Amino acid sequence: MRVALTGATGLIGSALVRRLRERGDDVVALTRDAGRARSSLGDGVELHEWSDPERQPPPASALERADAVVHLLGEPVAQRWTADAKRRIRDSRVLGTRSLVAGLAALPADLRPACLVSQSATGYYGPRGDEQLDERAPAGADFLAEVTVAWEREAAEAPVARVAIPRTGVVLAASGGALAQMLPPFRLGVGGPVAGGRQYVPWIHLADVVGAIVHLLEDVRAAGPVNLSAPNPVTNAELSRSLGRVLHRPAVLPVPGTALRLLYGEMASIVLTGQRVIPARLEEWGYGFSYAELEPALRDVLAPGEQRG
Ligand SMILES: NC(=O)c1ccc[n+]([C@@H]2O[C@H](COP(=O)([O-])OP(=O)(O)OC[C@H]3O[C@@H](n4cnc5c(N)ncnc54)[C@H](OP(=O)(O)O)[C@@H]3O)[C@@H](O)[C@H]2O)c1
């Protein structure tokens, strides 16, 4: 299969590139900086520069004759949400997807990929307490939910046979992401449940994000929104306890929500609220999770020197 990726240099993208190359697929990566991408992705990946995704469609040569496109790019969400950061978080996704769709529409129909897998996030559902959320649940209304709704709407316009929209949860990986940011206090033995700890964390191991995206590329039934989160979501308090056990550290010091709001402002809502997401469609299609339970997933990503993506 020939697969074109945006965001190929990121946490998810670089693991997906590795997996596709192991399978023998041809990988084409679109990036804002080909020099940096070459050193992070190595040889064997065809690189195309797409310097301004918000304003220009990607080069046709990157998309034509690809069997599928996986669209992952986006400004990092885990940063202080100043007005400018919020604009970048929104525009990189909404306008970037619009540009990609324009690039696909400009291709002659016989050179157009059949499938677009366009990233989304469980933030689509907004803060929802302990409500169980499958793909039919309605969208939330906070900042991330509004961005995500607009992001998905752009992707759905793609003139391809099939658009799959993975609503991805909190990715557990050794090489970065949410866990890397949470770990320092836990390693010092001063970690603990955040703001009471009752909010759900829709976690998923990086290996399953990659496995599920490969499934979406191959399964012709895969279209529309698909929750990418483990079948056993846990509360923030359960996540803290598991982290404590895996790291052999106490994890009982409660972290007050007000402290996080002071430190991180509005962005703290990412950890202060959550979603109890159920991967209903992946389960219906028989996707076999490598990590369905949290503790083995944590043991794997925290094992020194190991990273399976
Ligand atoms: N990691 C998670 O837990 C998680 C959960 C749910 C959803 N997601 C979503 O999945 C996607 C990939 O996640 P990730 O963790 O792999 O992200 P990441 O590591 O931050 O990488 C994203 C990539 O997007 C490109 N990029 C960054 N800022 C950009 C901007 N302002 N405009 C255009 N391109 C930009 C970069 O590629 P170049 O520098 O090569 O252009 C970067 O490598 C993101 O959209 C993210 O929101 C992630």
The ligand as an SDF file (V2000), in Angstrom:
LIG
                    3D

 48 52  0  0  0  0  0  0  0  0999 V2000
   -0.9380   12.2030   21.5870 N   0  0  0  0  0  0  0  0  0  0  0  0
   -2.1840   12.1100   22.0550 C   0  0  0  0  0  0  0  0  0  0  0  0
   -2.4180   11.7130   23.2280 O   0  0  0  0  0  0  0  0  0  0  0  0
   -3.3430   12.4650   21.1530 C   0  0  0  0  0  0  0  0  0  0  0  0
   -4.6440   12.1400   21.5840 C   0  0  0  0  0  0  0  0  0  0  0  0
   -5.7180   12.4530   20.7720 C   0  0  0  0  0  0  0  0  0  0  0  0
   -5.5200   13.1090   19.5630 C   0  0  0  0  0  0  0  0  0  0  0  0
   -4.2400   13.4230   19.1820 N   0  0  0  0  0  0  0  0  0  0  0  0
   -4.0570   14.1450   17.9140 C   0  0  0  0  0  0  0  0  0  0  0  0
   -3.3530   13.3400   17.0090 O   0  0  0  0  0  0  0  0  0  0  0  0
   -2.5220   14.1600   16.1880 C   0  0  0  0  0  0  0  0  0  0  0  0
   -1.1050   13.6600   16.2950 C   0  0  0  0  0  0  0  0  0  0  0  0
   -0.7680   13.6050   17.6630 O   0  0  0  0  0  0  0  0  0  0  0  0
    0.7470   13.5240   18.1380 P   0  0  0  0  0  0  0  0  0  0  0  0
    0.7260   13.3530   19.6140 O   0  0  0  0  0  0  0  0  0  0  0  0
    1.4850   12.5680   17.2790 O   0  0  0  0  0  0  0  0  0  0  0  0
    1.1900   15.0240   17.8150 O   0  0  0  0  0  0  0  0  0  0  0  0
    2.6720   15.6680   17.8310 P   0  0  0  0  0  0  0  0  0  0  0  0
    3.6700   14.7060   18.3470 O   0  0  0  0  0  0  0  0  0  0  0  0
    2.5330   16.9900   18.5120 O   0  0  0  0  0  0  0  0  0  0  0  0
    2.9710   15.8680   16.2560 O   0  0  0  0  0  0  0  0  0  0  0  0
    2.1200   16.5760   15.4240 C   0  0  0  0  0  0  0  0  0  0  0  0
    2.8300   16.9110   14.1110 C   0  0  0  0  0  0  0  0  0  0  0  0
    2.0550   17.9250   13.4760 O   0  0  0  0  0  0  0  0  0  0  0  0
    2.9000   18.9010   12.8910 C   0  0  0  0  0  0  0  0  0  0  0  0
    2.5600   20.1980   13.4700 N   0  0  0  0  0  0  0  0  0  0  0  0
    2.7670   20.6350   14.7500 C   0  0  0  0  0  0  0  0  0  0  0  0
    2.2920   21.8860   14.8970 N   0  0  0  0  0  0  0  0  0  0  0  0
    1.7860   22.2450   13.7130 C   0  0  0  0  0  0  0  0  0  0  0  0
    1.1790   23.4430   13.2430 C   0  0  0  0  0  0  0  0  0  0  0  0
    0.9800   24.5170   14.0180 N   0  0  0  0  0  0  0  0  0  0  0  0
    0.7740   23.4740   11.9400 N   0  0  0  0  0  0  0  0  0  0  0  0
    0.9880   22.4090   11.1270 C   0  0  0  0  0  0  0  0  0  0  0  0
    1.5810   21.2670   11.5080 N   0  0  0  0  0  0  0  0  0  0  0  0
    1.9550   21.1860   12.7980 C   0  0  0  0  0  0  0  0  0  0  0  0
    4.3520   18.5180   13.1900 C   0  0  0  0  0  0  0  0  0  0  0  0
    4.9200   17.9670   11.9910 O   0  0  0  0  0  0  0  0  0  0  0  0
    6.0370   18.7570   11.1050 P   0  0  0  0  0  0  0  0  0  0  0  0
    6.8380   19.5880   12.0650 O   0  0  0  0  0  0  0  0  0  0  0  0
    6.8390   17.6330   10.4810 O   0  0  0  0  0  0  0  0  0  0  0  0
    5.2920   19.5500   10.1080 O   0  0  0  0  0  0  0  0  0  0  0  0
    4.2280   17.4580   14.2710 C   0  0  0  0  0  0  0  0  0  0  0  0
    5.1810   16.4410   14.1680 O   0  0  0  0  0  0  0  0  0  0  0  0
   -2.6980   15.6030   16.6890 C   0  0  0  0  0  0  0  0  0  0  0  0
   -3.6270   16.2490   15.8800 O   0  0  0  0  0  0  0  0  0  0  0  0
   -3.2480   15.4110   18.0850 C   0  0  0  0  0  0  0  0  0  0  0  0
   -4.0770   16.4710   18.5190 O   0  0  0  0  0  0  0  0  0  0  0  0
   -3.1510   13.1090   19.9480 C   0  0  0  0  0  0  0  0  0  0  0  0
  1  2  1  0
  2  3  2  0
  2  4  1  0
  4  5  1  0
  4 48  2  0
  5  6  2  0
  6  7  1  0
  7  8  2  0
  8  9  1  0
  8 48  1  0
  9 10  1  0
  9 46  1  0
 10 11  1  0
 11 12  1  0
 11 44  1  0
 12 13  1  0
 13 14  1  0
 14 15  2  0
 14 16  1  0
 14 17  1  0
 17 18  1  0
 18 19  2  0
 18 20  1  0
 18 21  1  0
 21 22  1  0
 22 23  1  0
 23 24  1  0
 23 42  1  0
 24 25  1  0
 25 26  1  0
 25 36  1  0
 26 27  1  0
 26 35  1  0
 27 28  2  0
 28 29  1  0
 29 30  1  0
 29 35  2  0
 30 31  1  0
 30 32  2  0
 32 33  1  0
 33 34  2  0
 34 35  1  0
 36 37  1  0
 36 42  1  0
 37 38  1  0
 38 39  2  0
 38 40  1  0
 38 41  1  0
 42 43  1  0
 44 45  1  0
 44 46  1  0
 46 47  1  0
M  CHG  2   8   1  16  -1
M  END
$$$$
